[in-house]
Structure formats: structure tokens, C-alpha cells
Amino acid sequence: MTSASADRRVAVDVASLPNHAFGAQSLMWWGTVGIMAIEGMAFALTVFMYFYIWTRVDAWPPDALPPELRWGTLNVAILLASVLPNYYAKRAAERYDLRAVRIGMVVCLIFGVAFTAVRALEFTTLNVSWDTNAYGSAVYLLLGLHTTHLVTDVMDTAVLAALMFTGPLEKSRFVDVSENALYWNFVVAAWLPIYAVIYGMPRWL
């Protein structure tokens, strides 16, 4: 490098740039999307297994009545209703509105706990055990996978809600709230086809 070109070099101070971002500008967002893609494939493979087992038997469900509708259907209603406070919390986080984020997180946590409680009741009305036959294993695996994602997100929501009340309240924490909301939308979206497979297919087909 010549002395003339060296003189043209300009030092750039990046200390004032933010250390966080929302949406696709954030590595956290891409990580969350990647996890959702992987876990979505796991759900798809389990559904494929369910239908494969269906092709191997004469009657469906085999040696059991279809699961009762009440708790699974109630959970559909709870999850769909939870989209509103989840959206509220996400938008509040993107505005750095601490008070609104606190309200949204608490309401989201209430919905998550309610869904988890109803899910526990849901397992009691499947009319089959996980070790009864292949059908029972498939149903329990589908419901168990979704429950794992549900409990994980409820725990994450509880931790984030506690941090929003106790600190430390760095601005990057609002990004965590936004990405948590994105993951909850995945939990909601995943439940709808699973509900249709477990509760609807044995009745419709």
C-alpha cells in the first residue's frame, strides 16, 4: 500500500452502533427460524408415521374410539385467543414499551399455563395408551412433541417476564421478547394440523 492510499484511509468508529436488531437483521431471528424449520420437519415426519400406520390396519383407530373432542378443542380456542396478547407483546417490545411488554408477557404466560393445564387433561381422554399399539404410540408422540415445545416456550416466557420486572433491562432483552413471540406463533400454528390429525381424521375419513 502506498503512502498516498494509506493517507486516504478513514477510521470508522462503530462503538455507537446498536448491538441488537429486530427481525431478519438479527442473528437471534435467524436462529429461531432455523429451529422452527427443524422442529417443523420433526412434526411432519411424525404425521407421516401416523398415516403410514393407518395404511397398515383395516380399521382406524385400531381397537380404540377416537379421542374425545372437548379438551383438544378447548386448547384450539385457548391458543387462537393467545395470538392477540402475543402480538401485543411483540409490538410493544419493538417500541421498547416496558409497561406494555410487562402486561403482554404476564397475559401470555397466563394463556400458556392454561393451555398446559388443559393439555394434562387432554392426555386422559385419548382412549388409548402409548404402549397399546402403534396407533397409540403415534398419538402420544405427536401430542408429546407438541407438549415439549409448549412447556419450553412457557418456561421461556416465565423467565423473560421475570427479567422484564427485575432486570437487567438492556435493550437487547426486548429482542428476546420479540423472538419469543415469534416462537409462540409457531407453537400455535403447529397445533392446528396436529389437532386435525389426532381428532379430526379418525372422524372425517
Buried (B, 14 or more C-beta within 10 A) or exposed (E): EEEEEEEEEEEEEEEEEEEBBBEEEBEBBEEBBEEBEEBEEEBEEBBEBBEEBBEEEEEBBBEBEBBBBEBBBBBBEBBEBBBEBBBBBBBBBBEEBBEBBBBBBBBBBEBBEBBBEBBEBBBEEBBBEBEBBBBBBBBBBBBEBBBEBBBEBBEBBBEBBEBBEEEEBEEBBBBBBBBBBBBBBBBBEBBEBBBEBBBBBBEEE
